[in-house]
Amino acid sequence: MRLGLGIDTGGTYTDAVLMDLSEGRILDFNKALTTHSNLVEGIENVVAGLKQEYLKDIKLVSVSTTLSTNSTLEGKGHPAGLILAGYAVKGDIPTREMISIDGGHDSKGNEVSCLDLKSVEQFVNSTGGRLFSYAVSSYFSARNPEHELSVKKTIEQLTDKPVVCGHELSLSLGAYERAVTAVLNARLIPITSQFIRAVLSVMEVRNIKAPMMVMKCDGSLTRIEEALEKPVESIFSGPAASLVGAAHISGLKTCVAVDVGGTSTDIALIEDGVPEISENGAVVGNWKTMVRAVKIRTSAMGGDSHVWVQRKLYIGPNRVIPLCLAASEYPSLEDRLRKAEKVSDRIMDDIFQPVSFFVRSGNPESDDDIHALNYSIEFELENNERQVLDTIGYEPMSVSEIAKAVEKHPLQFVKALRSLVQKRCIYHIGFTPTDALHVLGEYEMWNSSASLLGAELLGSYLGLDPESFSREIKRTFGRNIALDLLAFFTKDFKREDLEKLLSASSFTKFKINIPVVMIGAPVKAYVPELREFIDADIRVPEFHEVGNAAGALAGNIIKRSEILIRPVGSGTEQYHVFSELERKVADNYHEAVDYGMGLMEKLIFDHMSEYGLQKEQIRLDLERKDLDPGFGAQKETRLIGLGIGNLLRLEQ
């Protein structure tokens, strides 16, 4: 029997499935809490909960994660340096260490000026002690990467730190976006390496001897070697896996997937087995990249979104630890909730809530966690933040308890609390939609009593009993999913207009003509609310709780490539053939096109053969776009190739 192990590490859960690769059938699955301070622990816990007799038959391990996305959104990642050859950047760049040197090429791939490698040596020697990696971006490297490769070779002679070149990530034009993409990639290499090492460590302990693959953000799979070189391509790995998983476990080739996670809700479309790809590069936070990614609509509302009140009900945008989960880990929390004091709603905000509690992050028994925390205190925290942090221990404290300890009114230190949460020095515990479902008895994983106490206290501010308060949260959550679906399909409408449309009349509904597949642990609870607002074939398939992990295994091997054919210049019939592999000169246009077509097939089939796929197992789509400028100007042609293969049902 040939089995596959799929693992997805998200912000709240780490999921795992065991799949029969010959049939694509899931044999077993498990969920465990993600342990951010020690990824190995969470991955070990989820694998330990699987049927151990199956592990000896695992022939493939494939993973997906949101760690890269979260690190980029939070401005984290390891420091990287950037060398720009032949140009300077006017926009923001995600690095403080940057240098512009002479070099670069023109649009035809001809050298503009000599490359200044001496400045590269000086830059590396002066920054090597404080950087983890380097990124290189040369002007028009998509037409000629020689200068990027020369800079990379020079850096590698001076240090063993990773070096990323812009042309290795994208051959599209756009020097600024290529530089941003290269820097983000360099910053993520250590984070991706840590995640992959954690999975490999668990595989070794469990004696799992199998190749490992990683889900990319376009819904395709890649080997760990490529994932380590290009971690930026896994920025939306988790949402891509949920889309592929939704199609697989529902048996549909065309559907829209709604993935309700702890941090966010993600919506994406798959058509005829191929995910819809964004026409523009993936945008992560404020950074626009050149990474091809599944077209995703993300809203900052998930099962762990903070529910708070201030004269009315608010959900999000921040994520907190649910009361029910925290009370399971800290038994004293339930008693603290019983003794919680009501405060004036006039001074309440998202931090200052009667059911908000705070606990120090990390493990008190871990020397690594204590060292990291001490480092943060020394280099990042202001005096007011240090005082508050010194008060908070490894048991939850309410805002009132902190106020008594620091002898200050809460309004004097709520800003410090917010900052400490953002810096991950402390965790915020509060009421969430997950707690609301616990109150209603529709999702019961942890301590429902803690959720009930929280709902009773918060609901009293709005004149609602715990059940009414929780039903209002559930309905609001379902309505927001409906709004996100509306926005996904009606791209030119403003959200406020869609809200009016949704509320216009009880006699109208928005109809979706393809199946809507729900993914995520609690999604069954929200189906009635969703059907109240939209008319659609809504499905919650078996194994919906671990759809992401299933998607990590069910993804295709996809190879996309582009070849540009352009005239060398006036006065000659010669043509340049630009590809990811080389810059070739052909004697005439027809020779260039023939060479480009042959090269495209070679690039795709060679890539697929590395995964054991033969030509007859590959779907190959070739598209040709001719541009004829007219007025005697020479023709240009762009060749676009797409190869698709799948490792499921692959005989070995």
N, C-alpha and C positions, 0 to 999 in steps of 0.2 A: 504493500500500500504506500502511495506517495502522498504525504501530507505537507501542507504549508502552514506556517505560523505567522499570523498577521498581528502587529502591535501598533496601537496608536496612543501617543502620549499627548494629552491635552492639558488645559489649564487646571481642570478639576479631576478628571479621571484618566487612568491609563487602562486601555481596553485590549483584550487579546482574543483571537479566534483560532481554532484549528480547523483547517479545510481540507477535504479530499480533493487533490488537484486534478484527478482524472474526471471528476464529476462537477466540481465547483460547489460541493455540498458542505455546509458547516457541521462539524461533528461535536464541537464543544466550544464554550466561550466563558470569559470571566471579566470582571471589572475590579479595579483597585484604585484607591486614591493616589493621585500623582504626588510624589514627594520631591518638591522643588529643591530642597537643600541636599538631597542625595537621590539622584534619579535611579540608581541601581536598586534601591529599596523598593520603590513602586513597581519597577519592571519585574523584579524577583517575586513580589507579592502576587502580581497578576498571572505570571507563568506558574507559580506554585499552586494556584487554584484550578489549573487545568488537569485533566486526566493524565497522570504521569505515564501510563502505559503507552500513550500515543507518541511521546516525545522521541522515541527511538526511530520512528518512521518519518520524521520531518526532513524534507528534501529542499525546502526553500523557506527563508525567513524574509518578510518584507515589512517595512515600518513607515509610519507617517507621524507628523508632529506639528504642533503650533509653536514650538519653542523659538524658532527663527522669527516668526511673525511677532510674537510677544516681545522678544528682545529688541527688535527694530522699533516697534511702537513705543516702547518704554525708554528709548534712547540708550539702551544698554549695548552690550557687545564689547569686544576688546579693542583697544586703540590701534589704529592702522595709519600708516603714512601714505601719501599720494604724490606721485611724480607725474607731472603733465609735460609732455613734449610737444613744443610748437604752438602752444596756446595757453591762455589763462582763463579761469572760470569766474564769471560774474555772479552767479547765483550761490546759494548756500551749499556747502559740502559737509557730509557727516564726519569730518576730521579736523583737528586743529593743526596737524603736522602736514604741510603741503609745500611743494616747490614747483616752479615752472622753469623749464630749461629749453635751450634751442633744440630744434629738430622738427619732425612732422613732415607730412606729404601733402600733395594737392589732390584734387578729386580724381585724377587719373593714376594716382599711385606714385607720382614722381617726387623725389626728395626736394623739400623746400629749402632746408638749411641743414648743416652738419649737426649731428647729435652730440650734445655736450655731456659726455659720460663722467668728466671730472667732477661736475656739480653733483651727479648722482652719488659718487663715492663719498663726497663730503657730507651729503644729506644723510646717507645711511650710517656713516661713522658717528655723526652727532646725535642721531635719534635712536640708534639700536637698543639702548638700555631701557627705553620707555615704550617701545612699540612691539606688538605681537606679530604684525604682518605688514605687507606693502601692496599697494595697488598702482598700476601703471596705465596711463591713458595717453596715447599719441594722436595728434591731429590726423584725421582721415586714415586711421589704422584699419578701418574696414576695407580700404582700398589697398593698403600695403602695411602689414604688421611688423616690418623689419625693425623699426626703431623700438617698438614695445618689446620685442624679443631680445634686442641688444641690451636694453635697460634691465630686463629680467635676468639675463645671464650675468650682468655685472653685479647685481644685488646678490644673486646666489653664490657668487665667488666671495662675497664679504660676510654673509650670514646664512644660517640654515633656516631662517624664518620664511614662511610661505609668501609667495609672490603671485599676484593675480594680474593678468593683462585684460584690458577692455575687449580686445578682439576675440578673446576666448569665450566671452559671454554673449556677445551680440555682433552681428555684421551690419546692423542697421545704422544709418547715419544719425548723428545727434551726439556731438562731442560731450556736452554737459551731462546728458542722461547716461552716457556710457561711463563717464567718470564716477557718477553717483553709484551706478550699479557695481562698478569694480571695487569701490571703497566699502560698500555694504557687504559685498562678498568677502572681502578680506577681514572685516570685523566679525563675521559670523563663523569663520573657519574654526576657531577654538570651541565655540558653542556646539556646532554640529559634531565636531570631533568628540566632545564630551558625551553627547547623547549616543553616538554610535559605539563608543567604547563601553558605555553602560550596557547596551544591548549585547555586545559581544562578550562582555564579562559574564552576564547571566547565561548566555548560550554555553560558555565554557564550563561553568559550574554545573549546568544541567546536562552536559555532554551532548549538546545539539550540534551536530557537524553538518552544516548546510551553508550554501552561499546566501548572502544577505543583500537585499535590494531596498531602495528608498523611493517613496512616492514623491514626484516632482509636482510643482504647482500647476502644471498643465494636464495633470491626470495620468501622466505616464510614469513608468518605473525606470530607475537607473541603478547601476552598480554602486556600491559604497565608495569605490575609488573616485568615481565622477562626482558623487554627492559631497565628498570631502573637498574636492577641488572647486566645486561650484555650489556651495550651500545656499547662495541667494536664490537658486532655482527651486528651493524647497520652502520659500517664504509662506506660500499658501498651501503647503502640503496637506495639512489637516482637512480644510474645506474641500480640497480636490478629492481626497480619499472618501469623504462623506458622499460626494456626488457619485463617484464610481461605485461605492458600496451600495448606495440607494438603488441604482440600476441593477446591480447584481442580485441583491437579496429579494428584490421585487420581480425579477425576471423581465424587466422592461428595457428596451433599447432607447426609448424616448420618454423622458419625464422631467419634471422639475423637482429638485430635492430641497427640502427644508430641514436643516440641521439645527436643532435647538440644543446648544451646549450650555456650559456653566457660565461662560463669559459673554457669549454673543449668539445671535441667530444668523445663519448663513444660508443664502438661497442661490442656486445655480441650476443650469439647464444642460441636459445631455440629449443629443439627437442622433439617432441611428448609431448608438454606441460610442459617439465621439463627443467629448465635452465642448461646450461653446467657449471659445477662447476670446479674450478681450482684444479688440482691435488695437488698443494702446497698451503700453507696458503696465505691469502690475504697479499699483500705487499703494505704498505702505506708510501710513501716517502722512507726513508732509513730503515724502520722497517719491518721485516718479522714476521708475526704473525701466530698463529695456527687457525685463524678464517676461516671457510669454506665460500667461497664467489663465486659469479658468476664470470666466467672467462671473464674478461673485458680488452679490449685494449683502453687505454685512451691517447689522444693527447692533448697537451696544446694549442688548437686552437678552439675558440668559437666565438660567435657573438660579444663579448666584448673584444676580443684580440686586443692589441695595434698595429695599423698600423703606421709605421714610415719609414722615408727615410734617407739614408746616401749613396748617389751615386747609390743606388738601393733600391728596395722595400723589407721591412721586415714585417712579421706578427707575433706578439707575442714575447716571450711567456707570457708576463705580461698582466693582465687584467686591463682595464681602464673604466671609465664612458664614454659612447659614447657622441660625441658632440651634436647630435640631442636630446638625453635625457637630458643632462645637460642644454641645451639652453631652454628647456621647463620649467625647474625648476628655472633657473637663466636667466631672459630675457636680462640682460646686456651682456651676453656672445656673442650674435650675433654681437653686435656693436664692441666688443673687437676683434672679428675675422676679421671684416672689416678693423680694424686699425692695425692688426698684421704685424710685420716687418719681412722681410726675413732675415735670418742669413746665415753665411757661412756654407756650408755642410761639410767643413773640420773639424769643431768643434762640429757638431751635433752628438747626440747619442739618445738612446731611451727616455731619460728624457728631454734633451735639443732639443725640436722641436718647430717650429714656431706656431703650433696649440696645444701645451700642456698648460694646465691650472691646477692650484692646489687650493684646497679649504679645509678649516679645517673640520674635521669629527665631527659628533655629532650634537646636537641641542643646539643652544645658549640659548634657554629657559628652558633647562633641567638641573637641579642641579646635577643629577647623571652623565650626560655627562661631565659637567665642572669639577666635582670632579675626575672623571676617568682620564681626560686629565691632570689635575694638578698633579695627582699621577704619570703619565707617565713622566711629565717634571721633577719631583723631583728625580725619581729613575732610569730612563732609558736613558734620553737624554744627549748628550754631549753639550758643550757650543755652538759650531757652529750650531747644530741642534736646540737648544733653540732660538737662534737669528733668524733663518729662520722661525721657527714656530710662534714666536711672531709677525712676519710681515704678516703672512697669516691669513686672517679672514674667515668669512662665505660667502664671495662672491669670485668667481674665480679670480685668478691672474695669468698672464702669467709669463714666466721665466724672460722676460725683465723687467716687473713691479717689480718683487721680487729683481732683480739686482739693480734697482734704489733705492729701499727702504733700502737694506742692504749695499749699496755702495760697491758692490763687482762684479767682473766679474762672469758670470754664471759658468765657469769652477771651480771657488773656492767654490761653494756650491751645485753643482748637486749631489755630493755624499750624502750630508745632506738631500736633497730632496728625493733621493732614499730610504734612511734609514727611513725617516719619513713616507713614503708610506708603507714600509714593517711593520712598527710598528703601522700602521693604525691611526696615528695622523692626517694625511691629505689624501685626495683622489686625484688621478690623473685623469684628464679629457683629452681625446684625440680622434683621428680618429680611427674608428673600421670598421670591415666588415659590421656591422649593418648600419653605416653611408653610406658605399658604396651602399648598397641596397636602402637606402633612396634617394641617388643621382639618381639611375637608375629607381626609381619609382616602385620597386618590393616589397618593404616592407615599409609601411609608418605609423608609430605609433606616431612619435614626430616631431621635428622641422627640416624639410628637408632643409631649407635655411642655417642653421648652417652646415649641412653636405656638402652642395654644396660649401660653402666658404672654408671649410677645404680641400676638394678635389682639389679645384682650386689652393690653395697655395702649397700643397704637390705635386700635379701633375706637377706643373711648374718646380720643381727640376729635373724631369725625362723627360721633354719635352712632357707631356701628358695633354690633356684637361680633365676637371673633369669626363666626361663620360668614356673616355678611361682609365683613372686612376682607376676608380671604376670597370670597366669591368675586368681589369687585376687582381684586388684584388679578385673579384668573381671567376674568372677562377682558380687562385692559390688556393683559399679555396676549390673549388670543386675537384681540383687535389689532394689535401692533404687528403680529405675524401676517394678518390679512393685508394691512397697509403695505408691508414690505413686499408682499407678492404683487400687489397692485403696482407699486413703484417699479418692480423688476420688469413687468411687461409693458408699462406705459412710461417710457423713459423721458418723454418730453413734458410730463406733467409735474407741477410742484406738489410737494407732500401736503401742504395745507389745502390745495384744491382736491386732492384725493381723499383727504379726511372729510371734506364737505360732501363729496360724492358718496362716501361710505355711509354717512349719517343722513343723507337726503331723504330717504323714505324706507320704510319697512317692506315696501312692495317691490323694491329693486335689489338686484344682486349682481356682483361682478362674476362673469363666467370664465373659467379657464378650461380650454379644450384638450389639454393633455393631463395625464395623471399627476397628482401631487403626492410625492412620497415623503413621509415624515421619518426623520432619523433622530435618535436621542432617547435617553432613559425615560423622561417623563411625558413624551409627546402624546400618548394616548389621552391624557387628561385634557388636552387643549383642542381635540378634534371637534367636540360639540360647539365650542366658541367660534372656531374657524368656520364651520359650516353655517353659522349664523350670519356671517358676512360675505362669504363667497360660495359660488356654485361650482363644485369641482368633484372629480373622482379622487377623494382623499384616501390614501392607503397607509396603513401602519404595518409593514411586513414583519414576519418572524425575524428575530435577531436585530430588530431596529435599535436595540440598546447598544449594539457594538458595530453599527454600520460602517464607521470609519475604519476599524480594524479589518473588516471584510474587504473594504475598498483598497486597503494597502496591498492585499494579495491579488485582487481581481483587476488591477490596472493593466493597461496595455503597454507594450514597448512601442514608443512612438519616436520616430525620427523625422524632424522637419529640417529642410535645407533650402537655401536660396542661392541662385547663381545669377549674376548680373553680367550682361554682354553689352559693351559700349565701344564705340570707335576710339582708336588710339589718338586720332587727331586729323585735322584737315590735310589733304595732300597724300593720304595713304588709304589703302583699302583694309589695312590691318585692324583687328579688333582685340580688345582686352576681354578675358573671361575671369571675373572675380568670384572666388569661392572661399569657403572656410578653410580649404586645403592649400590654395595657392593663387597666384596671379599668372595667368597664361596668356601668351600672345598668339593669335591665330592669323593666318594670311588673309582671310576674308570672312564676310559675315556668315555664309553658309557653313564654312568649316568651324567657326566659333560655336554656332548653334548645335551642330552635330557633336562636337566635343563636349559642350555643356550638358546635352541630354545624356550622353554616355557617362559623364562624370557624376551626374545626379543619381543615376541608378547605382553606380558603384558606391557612392557615399552612403546611400540608404541600405543597400544589401550588405555591405561590409559591416555597418553598425549592427544590423540585425543578426548577422552570423556570429557575432561575439556573444549573443545570448542563446545560441543553439538553434536559431530559427532558419529554415530553408526558404528559398524563393517562393515555393508553392504555398507556404504558410503566411505569406506577407501580402497585405493589401497595399498596393502602390498607386497613389494618385499624383499625376503630373499636370501642372497648370502652366500655360505659357501666356505671358502678357507682352504684346508688342507695342512700342511707342514710335510712331512715325511723325516727327516734328514738322515735316513738309518743307517747302521752299528750298529743296535741294539738300537739306540736312540729312545725315546718315541715321538709319534706324537703330533703336536700342531695344533690347529684349530682357525681360526678367523671367527666369524659370523658378517655379515654386514646387517643391517636392514634399510629399507626405507619405511616410511608410508606417503601417500599423501591424503589429503582431501581438500574440498573447501567449503567456507561459502556461495558462491553464490548459489541461488536456494535451500538453506537449509530451510526447513519448521520449523516454531516455533509454 
